[in-house]
Amino acid sequence: MENNSVKSAILKSIVLLALGAVVIVGLYFMFVGTKKDPGEEQYNLTAVDEITTTNLEKNYPANPRKVVDLYANIMKVLYKEEYTDGQQDKMLEVLQGIMDDELLAGQSDFKKSIKNEVAERKKGDYSISNYIVQNSEPEVLNVSGKKMCNVECLFSLRKGSTGTIANYYQFILRQDEEGRWKILGWQVKQNDN
């Protein structure tokens, strides 16, 4: 009888040791396994990175309002953020990718004119503090066999800390042969006040 109780006690001790080992190993992996390797730090995309990594071939804006939103966001980042010349060139390539071929053909050097505009605005301490793209679907018209529409966007342009000027822009967009909406032009809408 004594032999069975010794065997039972040994068996219980082995089971308890095994369970204890499982708990210790589990705790080890819980604490050590969740620690991040210093080389694997998470990288948060900046506003500049979001634009420079935009691939229009794979993810072209789905509708005219999103095209205008992308334009406004690029201009906001160009006016406000710090970036390298290479990053600026990539942002301008994305901007150029949402422009209609006819608009680009009418420009002697699209990228240079945008770079000059941005440089002048930054020098004058201007920034786009906010923008709002119209939330209603634009009316699509058929003009000379091509779909066209207008999308309004309100830009809040800030000069230093002295104040904000609000300007409404009306963007004219045209759908290309691949069904992508491209910016054909824009004009500042006069306030009726």
MOBELKA-V608266 format. One line per field, one symbol per residue. ss: DSSP state (@ for helix, = for strand, . for the rest). psi: psi as a letter, one per 30 degrees, with the letter a starting at -180 (. if undefined). burial: b if it has 9 or more other C-alpha atoms within 8 Angstrom, else e. Layout:
ss: ???
psi: ???
burial: ???
This chain:
ss: .@@@@@@@@@@@@@@@@@@@@@@@@@@@@@@@@....@@@......@@@@@@...........@@@@@@@@@@@@@@@@@....@@@@@@@@@@@@@.=.@@@@@....@@@@@@@@@@@@@@..========.......===..==============...=============.....=========....
psi: eeeeeeeeeeeeeeeeeeeeeeeeeeeeeeeeffkkkffhkkjkkleeeeefgkjfeeikkfleeeeeeeeeeeeeeeeelklleeeeeeeeeeeefgkkeeeeffkejeeeeeeeeeeeeeeghkljfllkkkflklkkljjhgkkllkkkkkkjkkjbgflkkkkkkjkkkkkafggkkkkfallkkkkg.
burial: eeeeeeeeeeeeeeeeeeeeeeeeeeebbeeeeeeeeeeeeeeeeeebebbbeeebeeeebeebbbbbbbbbebbbbbbbeeeeeebbebbbebbbebbbeebbeeeeebeeebeeebeebbeeebbbbebebbeeeeeeeeeeebbbbbbbbbbbbbbeeeeeeebbbbbbbbbbeeebbbbbebeeeeeee
